[in-house]
Amino acid sequence: MGGSNMASLNASRQMMR
């Protein structure tokens, strides 16, 4: 649940940028 969560957060942060 850590790696998968990190990837999701990364994508969300890039889209918000």
PDB file of N, CA, C and O in Angstrom:
ATOM      1  N   MET A   1       0.849  -1.216   0.000  1.00  0.00           N
ATOM      2  CA  MET A   1       0.000   0.000   0.000  1.00  0.00           C
ATOM      3  C   MET A   1       0.882   1.264   0.000  1.00  0.00           C
ATOM      4  O   MET A   1       0.376   2.380  -0.117  1.00  0.00           O
ATOM      5  N   GLY A   2       2.169   1.078   0.129  1.00  0.00           N
ATOM      6  CA  GLY A   2       3.058   2.263   0.141  1.00  0.00           C
ATOM      7  C   GLY A   2       3.456   2.662  -1.270  1.00  0.00           C
ATOM      8  O   GLY A   2       3.230   3.798  -1.688  1.00  0.00           O
ATOM      9  N   GLY A   3       4.040   1.742  -1.993  1.00  0.00           N
ATOM     10  CA  GLY A   3       4.479   2.064  -3.372  1.00  0.00           C
ATOM     11  C   GLY A   3       3.284   2.490  -4.223  1.00  0.00           C
ATOM     12  O   GLY A   3       3.346   3.484  -4.947  1.00  0.00           O
ATOM     13  N   SER A   4       2.199   1.727  -4.126  1.00  0.00           N
ATOM     14  CA  SER A   4       1.008   2.059  -4.957  1.00  0.00           C
ATOM     15  C   SER A   4       0.501   3.455  -4.580  1.00  0.00           C
ATOM     16  O   SER A   4       0.125   4.240  -5.450  1.00  0.00           O
ATOM     17  N   ASN A   5       0.493   3.749  -3.309  1.00  0.00           N
ATOM     18  CA  ASN A   5       0.007   5.070  -2.856  1.00  0.00           C
ATOM     19  C   ASN A   5       0.932   6.177  -3.369  1.00  0.00           C
ATOM     20  O   ASN A   5       0.470   7.233  -3.802  1.00  0.00           O
ATOM     21  N   MET A   6       2.200   5.933  -3.316  1.00  0.00           N
ATOM     22  CA  MET A   6       3.189   6.943  -3.780  1.00  0.00           C
ATOM     23  C   MET A   6       2.971   7.248  -5.264  1.00  0.00           C
ATOM     24  O   MET A   6       2.997   8.410  -5.671  1.00  0.00           O
ATOM     25  N   ALA A   7       2.762   6.230  -6.049  1.00  0.00           N
ATOM     26  CA  ALA A   7       2.567   6.429  -7.502  1.00  0.00           C
ATOM     27  C   ALA A   7       1.300   7.258  -7.723  1.00  0.00           C
ATOM     28  O   ALA A   7       1.278   8.160  -8.560  1.00  0.00           O
ATOM     29  N   SER A   8       0.268   6.950  -6.978  1.00  0.00           N
ATOM     30  CA  SER A   8      -1.012   7.685  -7.129  1.00  0.00           C
ATOM     31  C   SER A   8      -0.796   9.156  -6.750  1.00  0.00           C
ATOM     32  O   SER A   8      -1.286  10.059  -7.428  1.00  0.00           O
ATOM     33  N   LEU A   9      -0.082   9.376  -5.695  1.00  0.00           N
ATOM     34  CA  LEU A   9       0.162  10.764  -5.241  1.00  0.00           C
ATOM     35  C   LEU A   9       0.994  11.520  -6.280  1.00  0.00           C
ATOM     36  O   LEU A   9       0.739  12.691  -6.562  1.00  0.00           O
ATOM     37  N   ASN A  10       1.968  10.849  -6.831  1.00  0.00           N
ATOM     38  CA  ASN A  10       2.832  11.481  -7.849  1.00  0.00           C
ATOM     39  C   ASN A  10       1.996  11.919  -9.047  1.00  0.00           C
ATOM     40  O   ASN A  10       2.133  13.049  -9.515  1.00  0.00           O
ATOM     41  N   ALA A  11       1.153  11.059  -9.536  1.00  0.00           N
ATOM     42  CA  ALA A  11       0.316  11.383 -10.713  1.00  0.00           C
ATOM     43  C   ALA A  11      -0.618  12.546 -10.358  1.00  0.00           C
ATOM     44  O   ALA A  11      -0.804  13.469 -11.151  1.00  0.00           O
ATOM     45  N   SER A  12      -1.184  12.490  -9.190  1.00  0.00           N
ATOM     46  CA  SER A  12      -2.121  13.563  -8.766  1.00  0.00           C
ATOM     47  C   SER A  12      -1.370  14.898  -8.673  1.00  0.00           C
ATOM     48  O   SER A  12      -1.886  15.942  -9.069  1.00  0.00           O
ATOM     49  N   ARG A  13      -0.194  14.846  -8.164  1.00  0.00           N
ATOM     50  CA  ARG A  13       0.597  16.111  -7.982  1.00  0.00           C
ATOM     51  C   ARG A  13       0.976  16.642  -9.369  1.00  0.00           C
ATOM     52  O   ARG A  13       0.923  17.852  -9.588  1.00  0.00           O
ATOM     53  N   GLN A  14       1.342  15.806 -10.274  1.00  0.00           N
ATOM     54  CA  GLN A  14       1.753  16.289 -11.623  1.00  0.00           C
ATOM     55  C   GLN A  14       0.532  16.887 -12.333  1.00  0.00           C
ATOM     56  O   GLN A  14       0.650  17.897 -13.028  1.00  0.00           O
ATOM     57  N   MET A  15      -0.615  16.279 -12.162  1.00  0.00           N
ATOM     58  CA  MET A  15      -1.838  16.790 -12.834  1.00  0.00           C
ATOM     59  C   MET A  15      -2.225  18.151 -12.224  1.00  0.00           C
ATOM     60  O   MET A  15      -2.661  19.053 -12.939  1.00  0.00           O
ATOM     61  N   MET A  16      -2.068  18.284 -10.944  1.00  0.00           N
ATOM     62  CA  MET A  16      -2.419  19.557 -10.259  1.00  0.00           C
ATOM     63  C   MET A  16      -1.455  20.657 -10.725  1.00  0.00           C
ATOM     64  O   MET A  16      -1.827  21.828 -10.809  1.00  0.00           O
ATOM     65  N   ARG A  17      -0.232  20.267 -11.021  1.00  0.00           N
ATOM     66  CA  ARG A  17       0.778  21.281 -11.430  1.00  0.00           C
ATOM     67  C   ARG A  17       0.321  21.818 -12.755  1.00  0.00           C
ATOM     68  O   ARG A  17       0.981  22.684 -13.331  1.00  0.00           O
TER      69      ARG A  17
END
